[in-house]
């Protein structure tokens, strides 16, 4: 069986593309939002991360 490098690079390229698209969507959403919405969203991020981490620990 011959090794095909595309079997490794294609999923990595897809993941990179997905992360880039998500980042662009987030930046555009923050730029279009009103200032008060942006401040409230940024202040809520640490709580959101803590919630995801707690949820992830419960699964294990």
C-alpha positions as CSV (number, residue, x, y, z in Angstrom):
1,X,0.0,0.0,0.0
2,X,1.4,3.3,-1.1
3,X,1.3,6.3,1.3
4,X,-0.7,9.2,0.0
5,X,0.3,12.6,1.7
6,X,-3.2,14.0,0.8
7,X,-4.7,11.8,3.5
8,X,-2.9,13.9,6.1
9,X,-2.9,17.3,4.5
10,X,-6.6,17.4,3.3
11,X,-8.1,17.2,6.8
12,X,-5.6,19.7,8.2
13,X,-6.3,22.1,5.4
14,X,-10.1,21.7,6.0
15,X,-9.6,22.4,9.7
16,X,-7.5,25.5,9.0
17,X,-10.1,26.7,6.6
18,X,-12.9,26.2,9.2
19,X,-11.0,28.0,11.9
20,X,-10.2,30.9,9.5
21,X,-13.9,31.2,8.5
22,X,-15.0,31.1,12.1
23,X,-12.5,33.9,13.0
24,X,-13.7,36.1,10.1
25,X,-17.3,35.6,11.0
26,X,-16.6,36.6,14.7
27,X,-14.6,39.7,13.7
28,X,-17.2,40.8,11.3
29,X,-20.0,40.3,13.9
30,X,-18.0,42.3,16.5
31,X,-17.4,45.1,14.0
32,X,-21.0,45.4,13.1
33,X,-22.3,45.2,16.6
34,X,-23.0,48.2,18.8
35,X,-20.3,49.1,21.3
36,X,-22.4,48.2,24.3
37,X,-23.1,44.7,22.8
38,X,-19.4,44.2,22.2
39,X,-18.5,45.1,25.7
40,X,-21.1,42.9,27.2
41,X,-20.0,40.0,25.0
42,X,-16.3,40.4,25.8
43,X,-17.1,40.5,29.6
44,X,-19.2,37.3,29.3
45,X,-16.4,35.3,27.5
46,X,-14.6,34.2,30.7
47,X,-17.9,32.8,32.2
48,X,-18.6,31.0,28.9
49,X,-15.2,29.4,28.8
50,X,-15.5,28.3,32.5
51,X,-18.9,26.8,31.7
52,X,-17.5,24.8,28.7
53,X,-14.6,23.6,30.8
54,X,-16.9,22.4,33.6
55,X,-19.1,20.6,31.0
56,X,-16.1,19.0,29.5
57,X,-14.8,17.7,32.9
58,X,-18.2,16.2,33.7
59,X,-18.0,14.0,30.5
60,X,-14.7,12.4,31.5
